[in-house]
Amino acid sequence: PGTGCLNNKLKKVYFISGLGADKRIFSFLDLSFCEPVFIDWITPLKNEKLESYALRLRQQIPEESPWIVGISFGGMLTVEIAKADPAVHAIILSSNKTKKEFPVYFRAGLYLPLYKWSPARLSKKFTLRTSSLLGGTNEAEKKLLHQIIRESDIHFVRWAISAILHWKNMTVPENIIHIHGTADKLLPSRYVKADYLIAGGTHVMTLDKHPEISQLLQQLIQ
């Protein structure tokens, strides 16, 4: 897997991972064209909204006109950062820009919030059993995905799910590029208006379509 080359002559690119994930979700990408900086999660405030959390994450990025790449939940946070700051160059992967791009069945979580009540152990067990919805085509990819799920912070995940379900954004920033996979089962491509479609790309296409994603990111950022 590509890890990126830390060279002062290379452009810094900031990466925001997905729900329950960390920088390992990007570990299969070849990021040798840039200096990757992986944004760490911070503790959400009580009842904090997605918009507020995104702006607090932005404080970790010192550049005035940075490149930010967000995947899934990280993509939604990137949308809010791009909305607040037109100088940002934003790319989202396997994500959505507005509440209209959510599948209709996501709304069920608002009225039947099982994620709040189920024990942490049971929640992780369910997620592991349904991980095929996320993607991963070989043993190495599936092993990494399962490891990320097992090590996720269930309290953060519960807050993030609530923040996602209550996200009301209807504004599509002009400074954003949307890349989506045609085989994404969690956020099906038919519901979103993507700028680039990756044939056969799943929700974790940074793993199972990493050559295509690496090449496209390099073309867009360089």
N, C-alpha and C positions, 0 to 999 in steps of 0.2 A: 504493500500500500504506500501511496505517496504521502510524505509528511510535511512537504514544503521546505523551502530553503530560506533560512534567515539571513538575508543580505540587505544591507541598508539601501541598495540601489533598486530593490524590488518594491513594488507598491504594496502597502499594507491593505489587507482585506479582512474585515471582521465577520465572524461566523457565529450565528445564534442557533443553537440546536433545537430539537423538537421536544414535545411534551414527554417528560420522564426520561429524556435522553441527555447525553453530554457530547463532548467533542468527538467521541468515538464514532458517532454517526457519519462523520466526515472522513474517517480514517482510511477509506479505500480510494479517496480522490487523489489525483496527482495535482498537488498545489505548488509545484516547483516554480511556477510562473509568478508567484506572489509571496509575500510574507504573511502567512495566516495568523490571525489573532482570534482565539476562541473565547467568547464572552462567557463568564461564569454566572450561574444563577445567583440571585440575591434573595434574601428572605422576603416574601410578600408581606405587606402590612395587612392588618385585619380588614377583611371585606374590600381589599384593594381591587380596583378595576384594571382591566387589561391595559387601557390607555395610560394610566398612571404608572403602572409597572414598567411599561415600555420606555417612558421618558426617564425613569430612574436608571434603566439599563443604559440609555444613551449617555449618561454621565460617565460611563466607563470608557467612552471613546473620545479622545482628545482632539482628533482632527476636525476641522471645520467642514470639510467636504469628503467624508469617508465613503468607501465602498462597503456595503453591509449585505451579507447573504444569510437569509433565514430559511429554515426548513420547517414545514408543518406549523406548530404553535409558534416557533421562532419566526416564521414568515408573517404571521399575524402581528407579532410585536414589531417586526420590521416595517410593516404597513403603517403602524401608528407613528413610528419614528420618522418615516418618510413624509407623512402628513404634516407633522410638526416642523419639519426642517426641509425645505425644498432643495437645499444644497447637498443633501444626502443622495448617493447613487445606490439604489436598492434593488436587490434580486431576491425573489422568493421562489422556493421549491416546494412542490407537494403541499400547497397551502391555498388560502383564499383571501381575497381582498376586501370583501364585504359580507354582511350577513346573508345576502341573497344567494351567495355562492355555496352556502351550506346545503347539504341534502335535507329534504323535508323531515326525515326521520330523526335528525339531530334535535328537533324541537321537543321530542319525547323526554329528553333529559331534563328539561325545565319543569315538566309536570310530574315526572317520576324520577327524582334524583337519587337513584340507588347508589351512586358513587359516594354519597355522603354517609350512608348507613352501613355498607358492607365492611367487614373486618379487613384490615390491611392484607393479611395472609391470603384471604379468599379473593380479594381484588387482584393481587398479583397472579394467583393461580389461574383466574379467569383470563387475564390478559395474555399469559403464556399460551394457554390453549387456543386462543383466537389470534395468535400472532401471525398466522398465515394471511390475515387481512392486510397486514402491513407490507408483506413482501419478503424478499430474500429467496434466492434461487438455488443456492448451494449450501453445503454444510458449514463452511466458514462464515458466510453471511448470517445464516440462521443462528449459529452459535453465538456470534457477537450480539445479535439482536436480543436473544434470550438473556445473555449476560447483562445487557443494559437494563432490561425490564426487571430482572431480579434485584439489581442494585439501585433502582429508582427510589426516590423519596416519596412515599405514598401521600404524605401530608401536602407536599408541594403539588403533586399530581391532582389531588382533590381540589385544591384551590384553583389550579389552572383550568381544570374542566369547568368549574363554575364560572370562571372569568370568560372562557370561550363561549359558553352557552348564553351568557348575558351580554356578549359583545354586540353592539348595535350599529357598527360602522356601515355607512352607505357611500362613503367618499373613496374614489379610486385616485390615488396620487399620480401625477404625471411622471414623477421621477422613479417609477418602479417597473421592473421587468418580471414577468411571471412565467416560470417554467413548470410544466406539469406532465405527468406520465399518463399514457392512455389506459394503463392497467391499474390505476390507483383505485382500490376498492373502498378505502375509507372516505376519500373526497373525490368521487368520480369526476372524470374530466368533462363529462357532458354538462355539469353544473357550473363550470368555471369558464372564464374567457381568458385563456392563456396566450401569451405571445409566442411561446415555443412549446410544441408537444413532442415528448419523447416516446417513440413507439415501444410499447411493452413495458414502459416505466411504471413501477409500483409506488406505493407511498414512501418507501425507503429506497428510492432509485439512486441515491448517493452510494448505495451498496451494490444493487444488482445491475445498475446501468452506469457505473462509475466512469468508464472510458468516455462515453458520450457526454456526461455531465461535466467532467474535467475539461474536455475540449471546448464545450460551449462556454463555460465560465471564463476560460482563457481568452476566447474570441471576444466576449462581451466586455471584459475588464481591461484587456490590453488595447 
